[in-house]
Amino acid sequence: MKIGCPKEIKNREYRVGLTPAAVAAYVRAGHEVFVEKSAGIEAGFPDAEYELAGARISHEADEVWQAADMIVKVKEPLPAEYARMRESQIVYAYFHFAADRELTDACLKSRASCVAYELVAESWGLPLLQPMSEVAGRMSAIMGAYYLGKHNGGSGVLPMGVPGVAPANITVIGGGTVGINAARVAAGIGARVSILDVSQKRLAYLAEVMPANCAPLFSDPLTLAREMAASDVVIGAVLIPGGSKAPRLITREHLKTMRNGSVFVDVAIDQGGIAATSRATSHDNPVFIEEGVVHYCVANMPSAYGRTATLALSNATIKYGLEIANRGLKDACGNDEALLKGLSTHKGELLVKPVADTFGIKRKCPKEALGL
Ligand SMILES: NC(=O)c1ccc[n+]([C@@H]2O[C@H](COP(=O)([O-])OP(=O)(O)OC[C@H]3O[C@@H](n4cnc5c(N)ncnc54)[C@H](O)[C@@H]3O)[C@@H](O)[C@H]2O)c1
């Protein structure tokens, strides 16, 4: 198969779809790899390292898109890339369709086979979302702490306090991968942390593994309201599996109960966000204020730590990428249920039920679409 890795064009996106080690793995398996010039430069991988691994460097993005049977990238295609997708081409990337109707329509129109990283699902979890959730979760606590600074528009509360002065209260809503990583860093810097979830099983696990300054709590409306009112930082880390939009758990009334200059980091913004006030921001202009609360809603947080994020992502995507390249899409999906769940569009058909429900579009069963 011909594998293509274009340079990311999203604002401040520093990650890249393939590392030189991933290129070497595809080449070893007998595939050809085309990498756009400077695609990995922001993640610390110069073209020479890709060439050494066996890639061909292409000077134009169009060359890569035209040559490739499978595009491996990080973020969803942007409008400038829509026309580059084509029928029979596999696009292997994050998509988050439910948050973006225009993207969904463009992928359907292109008739490309889009495999969404965030929807590849093993029985134990989401293997391609997990590494970025680890990065974003850890980073969300750092961002919360940073924007508490008065000079950054915050309330001026030092997260870890000082002798004689209490630390900040940090509430994490959603105790999955983002949540546990956020809570760990928040607890590690000395804040008083609560982590809310609706899964009893997950709460029992959190109670076992989290330190004493982190309280796992069942997320009911009263507890949520009480914790928010007492919080200096709130981190949104909820996910409804399967591609649904994030639930809007936080209202303007909740935000009004918080101290002015408190911070809300909505990591779940890539699925639409968990607050009525959430709207996606970028690394260029990451925050805005609503109801006196600083909102940080960057949809591609891990890009800020692009080298770590690229290495972690590529470590995870290579397994399924090789399955597709070695067996072809139909055979690979027929052989691996986890991968089949990630196949979201194919020959103009939408295959993911929650996305179809969100937009009122007809959905086809993935097996039927592939002729399995
Ligand atoms: N902004 C970014 O750059 C970025 C990066 C990585 C991940 N994310 C997003 O972060 C979100 C969380 O991802 P994750 O990997 O932690 O998912 P996850 O599935 O590991 O965890 C989600 C948790 O939310 C809990 N939950 C569901 N409904 C809830 C409710 N009503 N109240 C409280 N908890 C509830 C679930 O029980 C689960 O434990 C996703 O939307 C993901 O796409 C964003």
The ligand as a Gaussian input file, in Angstrom:
#p B3LYP/6-31G(d) Opt

LIG

0 1
 N       -9.322000      18.997000      23.865000
 C       -8.411000      18.069000      23.564000
 O       -7.368000      18.386000      23.028000
 C       -8.666000      16.634000      23.932000
 C       -7.606000      15.708000      23.969000
 C       -7.874000      14.388000      24.364000
 C       -9.189000      14.020000      24.716000
 N      -10.182000      14.952000      24.635000
 C      -11.573000      14.650000      24.992000
 O      -11.729000      14.506000      26.391000
 C      -12.947000      13.799000      26.638000
 C      -12.712000      12.712000      27.677000
 O      -11.907000      11.681000      27.122000
 P      -11.446000      10.386000      27.947000
 O      -10.435000       9.697000      27.116000
 O      -11.121000      10.761000      29.330000
 O      -12.782000       9.515000      27.940000
 P      -13.092000       8.270000      28.911000
 O      -14.134000       7.457000      28.213000
 O      -11.835000       7.613000      29.345000
 O      -13.727000       8.952000      30.208000
 C      -14.980000       9.578000      30.200000
 C      -15.568000       9.433000      31.589000
 O      -16.743000      10.265000      31.655000
 C      -17.617000       9.595000      32.555000
 N      -18.958000      10.178000      32.422000
 C      -19.910000       9.933000      31.504000
 N      -20.997000      10.678000      31.757000
 C      -20.726000      11.403000      32.866000
 C      -21.451000      12.363000      33.630000
 N      -22.693000      12.717000      33.303000
 N      -20.841000      12.906000      34.708000
 C      -19.592000      12.548000      35.060000
 N      -18.872000      11.648000      34.377000
 C      -19.423000      11.080000      33.297000
 C      -17.507000       8.135000      32.125000
 O      -18.026000       7.254000      33.128000
 C      -16.009000       7.996000      31.930000
 O      -15.354000       7.547000      33.099000
 C      -13.376000      13.278000      25.247000
 O      -14.357000      14.111000      24.705000
 C      -12.117000      13.362000      24.440000
 O      -12.365000      13.441000      23.048000
 C       -9.942000      16.237000      24.258000

